[in-house]
Amino acid sequence: MADPETPPSLEDLDARLRVARAREEEDSGRGPESRGRPTGAGLGMRIGVELVAGVMVGVGIGWALDAWLKTAPWLMVLFLILGGAAGLMNVLRVMRGMDASVGLGQAQRRAEQTKNH
């Protein structure tokens, strides 16, 4: 007597599903290489935080030094300017890609990876 056709195993089904999901992620641009890629809103938020953090740290250091040395408000003004400059430098690093997690540096690195493959 002939055996009826046996259904595929669960392991085979699981493997086929993984392949299909990987193909879908690759086609939609949501593959593993796109994870961690910053979005426009995320990049804008990071730039804003870099600027505000630089100014806040500068003002905090200046205020603390003014309170300690009794030179108010001169050191706070000086460190406000220095903190603003540091924030701008951080934004420039992000935009130029020196940080390598975003910006032009990431795009160049990705282009080199696709060129090598």
N, C-alpha and C positions, 0 to 999 in steps of 0.2 A: 504494500500500500504506500502511496506517495505522501510525503509530509506536506501539509498545507504551508503556504508561504508564511514564514515567520516575520513578525514586525521588527523593524530596526530597534536596536538596543537603545537604552537611555543615554549611554555614553556616546553613541554615534549621533544621536539627536543633539546632545549638549555640544559636541564638537562642531556640528553644522551651524548651530545657533551662534556660537562664538565667532565663527568665520563670517557669518552674515552681519553680525553686529560690528565687527571690525571693518568690514567693507562699507557699511553705512556710515560709521564715524569718519572714515577716510574720505568718502564722497561728500559728506556734509561739512568737512573742515573741523570736525570736533575730535580729531584723533589725538593720540598721546602727545604729539609735538605741539598741538595748539593749547594744551592745558598749561596754565601758568602764564599765558600770553595776556598782557594787560588790555583791558578794554579802553575805549575813549574816555568813559566816565571815570574809570579807575585811574587813568593817567592824569586827567584833570584834577582829580581829588588829591593825588600824590603831589602834584605841583603846588596846589594851594597849601597843603600841609607843610611842604618844605619851606615855603615863604613865611608862613605864620610861625612855624617852629623856630626858624632862625631869628626872627624879630623878637619873639617871646624869650628865648634864651638870652639874647643880647640885653634886653631890658632887665631881665632878672639878675644877670651878673652885674650890670651897671648899678641897679638899685641896691644890691647887697654891698657892693664896694662903696657906694655913696654913704650908706648907713654906717659902715665900718670906719671909713676915713673922714666922714663929715664934710664931703665935698659936693653935696647935692646942688643941682641936678646934672653937673658936668659929666661925670662918668656914665650916668644913665644915658645921656644924649649920645656920647661917644660910642657906647656899646650898642645903642639902638642902630646907629649907622653901620657898625661892624656886623651886627646880627643880620641886618637887611642885606648887606653885601654877601655874607655867607649863605643866606637863603637864595639869593640870585645865582651864586656859584653852583649850589646844589641843583637848581632848576636847569642851568646850562649843562651840567653833567648828565642829568636825566635825558635831556633833549638830544645831546650829542651821542648818547649811548655809552659814555665812559663807565656808567654803572653796569652796563652789559645785560641788565635784566629787561630794559626797555629802550626805546629809541633807535637811532641809526645803528648802534653797535649790534643790537639783536637782529636787525634786518640783514646786516652784512654777514653775521655768523650763520643765519639761516640760509642765505644765498650760497655761502661756501659749502654748507652741508649738502644742499641739493646738487651742487656742482660736483661734489666728490662721489655722489651715489650714482 
